[in-house]
Amino acid sequence: MRVAALCDVHGMVHALEAVLGDLGDVDAVVFGGDLFLGPLPAQTLELVRSVDARFVRGNCDREPDEWTRRHLPEEAVAWAAAWPTTVELDGVLYCHASPANDLRPILTEASPPDRFDDALSGIDNRLVVAGHTHMQFRRDRFANAGSVGMPYEDDVAAFWAVVDDGEITFRRTSFDVEHAIAEIEASGWERAEEFVRENLRTPPSRSEATRHFESLA
């Protein structure tokens, strides 16, 4: 079974649109949480609802900010908050941060083995696929699919993964960055200038993000 794992879209509809056009032959799509909190939540909702997909709840779906609440119908906010914390397909478990929690523990490629052991305690799936820290990596039975809309990869693109018979392949998809910038700057989002500067004009640093997340762990 070929499954597309799309995590942490964060309201970046242009990145998601490019990824959906790049899926190829997949049997299922799993959205791994944190879909709408970002610059263009309403447009992202419209696109997401056009996809036959399974959904995992992220921390930002559970507690959306005021911008997201203002731009999504109440029923959509409630829908996202009610998504399950895990989805299992073909022996692979999909979650946001970890199977037991949509926020903790913090897991990066620099995390110590005992943190992975704790996160996978009691889990016998051949692979667990998550998002949350926005960087692609694999450690034994745990993999991070990356972030479609806000990656920390030293690159401006959309990052996602395909899981095929329990094996994960990391993917990267380009999108029209200048078009995205123009629409974000015109959106009225109070964080638009900062987001464009730190995520689209300049590639976010993977090493800096790793140090930041590990400092929170």
N, C-alpha and C positions, 0 to 999 in steps of 0.2 A: 504494500500500500504506500503510495506517494502522498505525503502531506506537506502542504506549505504552511510554515510557522511564521506568522506576521505579528510581531510584538511592538509595543510602544510606538504607535502611529502618532500620537500626540497632536492631533488636529492638523497634520500636514497632508492635506488631501492630494496635493500634486505628487508627492512622493508615493503615496498609496496608489494613485492612479497608474503611475509608471510601473510599480511592482505588479499590479493586477494584469497589466498588459504583458508582463514578462514571466508569468507563472508557468506557461507551457502545460504539459500533460500531468496534472495532479488529480488525485482522487478526492481530496478534501482540503479545506482551508481552516486553519485554527488561528483566531485572533487571540494573542496572548496578553491582553490587558493594556490599560492606559491608552485608550483609543482617541478620546475627544479633548482632553485637557491640552490646549495649545491654541494656535492662531485662528483656525477655521473649523470650529466644531460642527456647525450646521452642515457645511458642505461635506465634511467627513462622514457625518451620520447618513446623509443621502447616498453617498457612494457605498458605505458599509452595508446598508440595507439592500443594495442591489446584488450582494454576494451571498451565495449559499454557503454558509460557514458555521462553525462552532465557535463559542466565545468563552474566554476565561476572564474573570474579573481581576483587575489590577487595583492598586491602592487609590489611584486617581479616578477610577470608575466608582469606587466605594465612597470617596469624598471629593466630588467635583468642586472646583472653585466657582466664584461668582460669575466670571466670564462664561464658563461652560454652562452653568445653570441659566444664564440669561439668553443663551443662543440655542438651547435644546428644549424641545417640549418636555413638560413634566413627565409624561409617560416614557420618554426616551431615557431620562435620568434614572427613573425607577427601574426600567428594563436593564440598564447597564449595572446598576447596583445589585441586581438580583442574579447576575451571572454566577455560575459556579466557580469555585476556586481552583478546580482541576477538571481536565477533560482527558479521558483515556481513549486512544485509538491505536489499534494494531500493537498492543503491548507497550506503547510509549505513553508516558504521562506528561501532559502539558500543564504548566502553571505560570504564575507571574514571577514571584520572587523565589518561593519554595513551595513544596506541596502543602505544607501546614499553615502558611502565612503569606499574605500578599505583599508584605513589606520587609520581612526578616526571614532568615539572616541575610546580610549583605554577602554576595558571592561574586568574586572576580577571579581572573586567572592567577592573581597573587594571594588569594585566600589560603590559609593553612588547611591541611587535610582534615583536621578534626571538625572544621566548620562544615565541610561537605558531608562528613559522616553524620553530623547532627541533623543536617537538612534532609538527608536521605534515610534517616532512621525509620525502620518499619516499612520502607518502600522497596518492593521487589521487582518493579518494572525494569526492563532491560535498558531503558534510557528515560531520563527526565529532561524536558526541554522548557526553559524559562526565558525571561527577559529581564526587565527591571533596571539592570545596571548598564544597558545600552551598548554592550561590547560583546562581539562574537568570541566564543572560546569553548573548548570542551575539556573537561576533567573527568576521566573514567566514565561513569554513568550519568554525569550531569553536563548539559550543554546550554549555552546561552545563544539564542537565535539572532541577537543583535536588535537594533532599533530601526524601524522603517522611517520614522520622522525626526528623531533627535539622536543620531548615533554619535558616539565618541570614538571615532576610528581614524583620526588624522585625515579625513576625507569628507567631502560633501557629496553624499549619495544616500540611497536607501539600502539598508542591510536587513537581510532576512535569511531563511533557511528552508531547505527541503529535507524531509525525513523519509527515507525509502527503506522499508524493511528493517527499521531500527538503526539505520546508519544516517548520519546527518551530513549534509553538504551545505556549506555557507555560500550565500549569494550576495551580490552587490548589483544594484540597478541605478543607473543615472536618471535624472529628471531635469526638467527645465528650471534651473535655479533662479534665473532672472525673472521669469514669469511668476514663480512662487514669491519672490521678494516683493514684486510690484503689488501683488494681491494682499500680502501680509501687511505691507506698509499702508495700504488703503483700508484695512479692515477696522481700524479704530481700537484694536487691541492695545492695552496700555504697555504691554511688554514687547511690542513689535520691533522697536528700534534695537533693543537689547538682544532679542532673539536673532534678528537678521545679522547683527554685528558678530555675535558669538557662535552662531551655528551655520550660517550660510555664506557670509563674506569671508570668514576665517574657519578652516576646519578645526573642530574641537580636538584637543589633545587626548589621546588614549592614555598616555602615561599619567597626565595630570588627573584625569577622571579616575583612574585606578587608585592613585594616592588619596584622592578625596573620599572615595567610597570606603577604602580600607580604614581611613581615619574615623569613619562613622561606625565601623563594625565593633 
